[in-house]
Amino acid sequence: MENSRRFTEHRRGSSSNPVVYVELPGAGHNFDLYHSIRTEAVVNGIEAFVDWVQANNKRL
């Protein structure tokens, strides 16, 4: 996780576009391989976030 955080900070310092980093507590790297209520909630959250970004950022 620390490497991801450092990478995100590096990108924020060098990108003219917004850089977003989200940690999903309880989700592993393979959370999408097994259907569960948690997986569905994560997918729904990601879709809602992407919809929000697209609706609020005309540059995409």
N, CA, C and O atoms as a GROMACS GRO file, in nm:
protein
  240
    1MET      N    1   0.081  -0.119   0.000
    1MET     CA    2   0.000   0.000   0.000
    1MET      C    3   0.087   0.126   0.000
    1MET      O    4   0.053   0.226  -0.064
    2GLU      N    5   0.196   0.120   0.072
    2GLU     CA    6   0.282   0.238   0.078
    2GLU      C    7   0.338   0.273  -0.059
    2GLU      O    8   0.349   0.391  -0.092
    3ASN      N    9   0.373   0.173  -0.139
    3ASN     CA   10   0.421   0.200  -0.275
    3ASN      C   11   0.314   0.268  -0.358
    3ASN      O   12   0.344   0.359  -0.436
    4SER      N   13   0.190   0.225  -0.343
    4SER     CA   14   0.079   0.287  -0.417
    4SER      C   15   0.060   0.432  -0.375
    4SER      O   16   0.033   0.518  -0.458
    5ARG      N   17   0.072   0.457  -0.248
    5ARG     CA   18   0.057   0.595  -0.199
    5ARG      C   19   0.168   0.685  -0.253
    5ARG      O   20   0.143   0.797  -0.296
    6ARG      N   21   0.292   0.634  -0.251
    6ARG     CA   22   0.405   0.714  -0.304
    6ARG      C   23   0.387   0.738  -0.454
    6ARG      O   24   0.411   0.849  -0.503
    7PHE      N   25   0.346   0.635  -0.527
    7PHE     CA   26   0.323   0.649  -0.670
    7PHE      C   27   0.217   0.757  -0.695
    7PHE      O   28   0.234   0.841  -0.784
    8THR      N   29   0.109   0.754  -0.618
    8THR     CA   30   0.002   0.852  -0.634
    8THR      C   31   0.053   0.993  -0.610
    8THR      O   32   0.022   1.084  -0.687
    9GLU      N   33   0.130   1.012  -0.505
    9GLU     CA   34   0.184   1.145  -0.477
    9GLU      C   35   0.277   1.191  -0.588
    9GLU      O   36   0.278   1.309  -0.624
   10HIS      N   37   0.356   1.100  -0.641
   10HIS     CA   38   0.444   1.134  -0.754
   10HIS      C   39   0.362   1.179  -0.874
   10HIS      O   40   0.393   1.280  -0.937
   11ARG      N   41   0.257   1.104  -0.906
   11ARG     CA   42   0.171   1.138  -1.020
   11ARG      C   43   0.102   1.272  -0.997
   11ARG      O   44   0.091   1.353  -1.090
   12ARG      N   45   0.056   1.297  -0.877
   12ARG     CA   46  -0.009   1.426  -0.848
   12ARG      C   47   0.086   1.542  -0.871
   12ARG      O   48   0.044   1.650  -0.915
   13GLY      N   49   0.213   1.519  -0.843
   13GLY     CA   50   0.311   1.625  -0.861
   13GLY      C   51   0.350   1.648  -1.006
   13GLY      O   52   0.406   1.753  -1.039
   14SER      N   53   0.322   1.552  -1.092
   14SER     CA   54   0.367   1.565  -1.230
   14SER      C   55   0.253   1.567  -1.333
   14SER      O   56   0.278   1.581  -1.452
   15SER      N   57   0.130   1.553  -1.288
   15SER     CA   58   0.017   1.548  -1.381
   15SER      C   59  -0.064   1.676  -1.376
   15SER      O   60  -0.087   1.732  -1.269
   16SER      N   61  -0.107   1.721  -1.493
   16SER     CA   62  -0.196   1.837  -1.495
   16SER      C   63  -0.343   1.793  -1.478
   16SER      O   64  -0.432   1.878  -1.464
   17ASN      N   65  -0.366   1.664  -1.478
   17ASN     CA   66  -0.501   1.609  -1.458
   17ASN      C   67  -0.517   1.564  -1.313
   17ASN      O   68  -0.418   1.533  -1.246
   18PRO      N   69  -0.640   1.560  -1.264
   18PRO     CA   70  -0.660   1.509  -1.128
   18PRO      C   71  -0.614   1.363  -1.117
   18PRO      O   72  -0.635   1.283  -1.208
   19VAL      N   73  -0.551   1.331  -1.006
   19VAL     CA   74  -0.508   1.194  -0.978
   19VAL      C   75  -0.580   1.149  -0.852
   19VAL      O   76  -0.571   1.214  -0.748
   20VAL      N   77  -0.651   1.038  -0.863
   20VAL     CA   78  -0.731   0.989  -0.750
   20VAL      C   79  -0.679   0.853  -0.708
   20VAL      O   80  -0.651   0.767  -0.792
   21TYR      N   81  -0.665   0.834  -0.579
   21TYR     CA   82  -0.624   0.706  -0.522
   21TYR      C   83  -0.727   0.668  -0.417
   21TYR      O   84  -0.760   0.747  -0.329
   22VAL      N   85  -0.776   0.547  -0.425
   22VAL     CA   86  -0.877   0.501  -0.331
   22VAL      C   87  -0.834   0.367  -0.274
   22VAL      O   88  -0.801   0.274  -0.349
   23GLU      N   89  -0.833   0.356  -0.143
   23GLU     CA   90  -0.808   0.228  -0.078
   23GLU      C   91  -0.943   0.169  -0.041
   23GLU      O   92  -1.030   0.238   0.013
   24LEU      N   93  -0.959   0.042  -0.069
   24LEU     CA   94  -1.084  -0.027  -0.040
   24LEU      C   95  -1.060  -0.124   0.074
   24LEU      O   96  -1.016  -0.236   0.051
   25PRO      N   97  -1.090  -0.084   0.198
   25PRO     CA   98  -1.066  -0.171   0.312
   25PRO      C   99  -1.137  -0.306   0.296
   25PRO      O  100  -1.255  -0.312   0.260
   26GLY      N  101  -1.064  -0.411   0.322
   26GLY     CA  102  -1.122  -0.544   0.314
   26GLY      C  103  -1.120  -0.605   0.176
   26GLY      O  104  -1.155  -0.722   0.160
   27ALA      N  105  -1.082  -0.530   0.075
   27ALA     CA  106  -1.078  -0.582  -0.062
   27ALA      C  107  -0.935  -0.626  -0.093
   27ALA      O  108  -0.840  -0.551  -0.070
   28GLY      N  109  -0.922  -0.745  -0.144
   28GLY     CA  110  -0.791  -0.794  -0.186
   28GLY      C  111  -0.771  -0.768  -0.333
   28GLY      O  112  -0.860  -0.717  -0.401
   29HIS      N  113  -0.655  -0.804  -0.384
   29HIS     CA  114  -0.628  -0.784  -0.526
   29HIS      C  115  -0.718  -0.870  -0.614
   29HIS      O  116  -0.740  -0.837  -0.730
   30ASN      N  117  -0.769  -0.976  -0.561
   30ASN     CA  118  -0.854  -1.065  -0.640
   30ASN      C  119  -1.001  -1.052  -0.603
   30ASN      O  120  -1.078  -1.146  -0.622
   31PHE      N  121  -1.039  -0.936  -0.549
   31PHE     CA  122  -1.177  -0.920  -0.503
   31PHE      C  123  -1.279  -0.941  -0.614
   31PHE      O  124  -1.394  -0.976  -0.588
   32ASP      N  125  -1.237  -0.920  -0.737
   32ASP     CA  126  -1.331  -0.931  -0.848
   32ASP      C  127  -1.345  -1.074  -0.902
   32ASP      O  128  -1.426  -1.098  -0.991
   33LEU      N  129  -1.268  -1.168  -0.849
   33LEU     CA  130  -1.275  -1.306  -0.899
   33LEU      C  131  -1.390  -1.385  -0.839
   33LEU      O  132  -1.438  -1.482  -0.898
   34TYR      N  133  -1.433  -1.344  -0.723
   34TYR     CA  134  -1.536  -1.420  -0.651
   34TYR      C  135  -1.656  -1.331  -0.624
   34TYR      O  136  -1.644  -1.227  -0.560
   35HIS      N  137  -1.771  -1.373  -0.673
   35HIS     CA  138  -1.891  -1.293  -0.653
   35HIS      C  139  -1.932  -1.299  -0.506
   35HIS      O  140  -1.940  -1.407  -0.447
   36SER      N  141  -1.959  -1.185  -0.451
   36SER     CA  142  -2.007  -1.175  -0.313
   36SER      C  143  -2.077  -1.041  -0.297
   36SER      O  144  -2.071  -0.956  -0.386
   37ILE      N  145  -2.142  -1.023  -0.186
   37ILE     CA  146  -2.207  -0.895  -0.158
   37ILE      C  147  -2.102  -0.785  -0.151
   37ILE      O  148  -2.125  -0.673  -0.198
   38ARG      N  149  -1.986  -0.816  -0.094
   38ARG     CA  150  -1.878  -0.717  -0.084
   38ARG      C  151  -1.830  -0.678  -0.224
   38ARG      O  152  -1.811  -0.560  -0.252
   39THR      N  153  -1.810  -0.778  -0.310
   39THR     CA  154  -1.766  -0.749  -0.447
   39THR      C  155  -1.866  -0.660  -0.518
   39THR      O  156  -1.829  -0.565  -0.586
   40GLU      N  157  -1.992  -0.692  -0.503
   40GLU     CA  158  -2.096  -0.612  -0.568
   40GLU      C  159  -2.095  -0.468  -0.517
   40GLU      O  160  -2.112  -0.374  -0.594
   41ALA      N  161  -2.074  -0.450  -0.386
   41ALA     CA  162  -2.069  -0.316  -0.329
   41ALA      C  163  -1.949  -0.239  -0.383
   41ALA      O  164  -1.959  -0.120  -0.412
   42VAL      N  165  -1.834  -0.306  -0.396
   42VAL     CA  166  -1.715  -0.240  -0.450
   42VAL      C  167  -1.738  -0.198  -0.594
   42VAL      O  168  -1.707  -0.086  -0.632
   43VAL      N  169  -1.792  -0.288  -0.674
   43VAL     CA  170  -1.818  -0.257  -0.815
   43VAL      C  171  -1.917  -0.141  -0.826
   43VAL      O  172  -1.898  -0.051  -0.908
   44ASN      N  173  -2.022  -0.144  -0.746
   44ASN     CA  174  -2.120  -0.034  -0.748
   44ASN      C  175  -2.055   0.098  -0.709
   44ASN      O  176  -2.084   0.202  -0.769
   45GLY      N  177  -1.967   0.094  -0.610
   45GLY     CA  178  -1.898   0.215  -0.568
   45GLY      C  179  -1.807   0.270  -0.677
   45GLY      O  180  -1.803   0.391  -0.700
   46ILE      N  181  -1.735   0.181  -0.744
   46ILE     CA  182  -1.646   0.223  -0.853
   46ILE      C  183  -1.727   0.282  -0.967
   46ILE      O  184  -1.691   0.386  -1.022
   47GLU      N  185  -1.837   0.217  -1.003
   47GLU     CA  186  -1.922   0.270  -1.110
   47GLU      C  187  -1.978   0.407  -1.074
   47GLU      O  188  -1.983   0.496  -1.159
   48ALA      N  189  -2.021   0.424  -0.951
   48ALA     CA  190  -2.076   0.554  -0.908
   48ALA      C  191  -1.968   0.661  -0.914
   48ALA      O  192  -1.994   0.774  -0.955
   49PHE      N  193  -1.847   0.626  -0.872
   49PHE     CA  194  -1.737   0.723  -0.876
   49PHE      C  195  -1.704   0.763  -1.019
   49PHE      O  196  -1.688   0.882  -1.048
   50VAL      N  197  -1.694   0.666  -1.109
   50VAL     CA  198  -1.663   0.695  -1.250
   50VAL      C  199  -1.774   0.781  -1.311
   50VAL      O  200  -1.745   0.875  -1.385
   51ASP      N  201  -1.898   0.749  -1.281
   51ASP     CA  202  -2.010   0.831  -1.331
   51ASP      C  203  -1.996   0.974  -1.281
   51ASP      O  204  -2.018   1.068  -1.357
   52TRP      N  205  -1.961   0.991  -1.153
   52TRP     CA  206  -1.947   1.125  -1.095
   52TRP      C  207  -1.833   1.201  -1.164
   52TRP      O  208  -1.848   1.318  -1.198
   53VAL      N  209  -1.719   1.133  -1.184
   53VAL     CA  210  -1.605   1.198  -1.249
   53VAL      C  211  -1.643   1.242  -1.389
   53VAL      O  212  -1.613   1.354  -1.429
   54GLN      N  213  -1.707   1.154  -1.464
   54GLN     CA  214  -1.744   1.189  -1.601
   54GLN      C  215  -1.845   1.303  -1.605
   54GLN      O  216  -1.840   1.387  -1.695
   55ALA      N  217  -1.936   1.307  -1.510
   55ALA     CA  218  -2.036   1.413  -1.507
   55ALA      C  219  -1.976   1.548  -1.464
   55ALA      O  220  -2.030   1.653  -1.498
   56ASN      N  221  -1.864   1.544  -1.389
   56ASN     CA  222  -1.809   1.666  -1.335
   56ASN      C  223  -1.677   1.710  -1.398
   56ASN      O  224  -1.618   1.809  -1.355
   57ASN      N  225  -1.632   1.638  -1.498
   57ASN     CA  226  -1.506   1.673  -1.563
   57ASN      C  227  -1.528   1.672  -1.713
   57ASN      O  228  -1.532   1.566  -1.775
   58LYS      N  229  -1.542   1.787  -1.770
   58LYS     CA  230  -1.572   1.800  -1.912
   58LYS      C  231  -1.454   1.762  -2.001
   58LYS      O  232  -1.471   1.746  -2.122
   59ARG      N  233  -1.332   1.749  -1.944
   59ARG     CA  234  -1.215   1.716  -2.023
   59ARG      C  235  -1.209   1.568  -2.058
   59ARG      O  236  -1.132   1.531  -2.146
   60LEU      N  237  -1.287   1.483  -1.993
   60LEU     CA  238  -1.280   1.338  -2.022
   60LEU      C  239  -1.347   1.304  -2.151
   60LEU      O  240  -1.351   1.188  -2.190
   0.00000   0.00000   0.00000
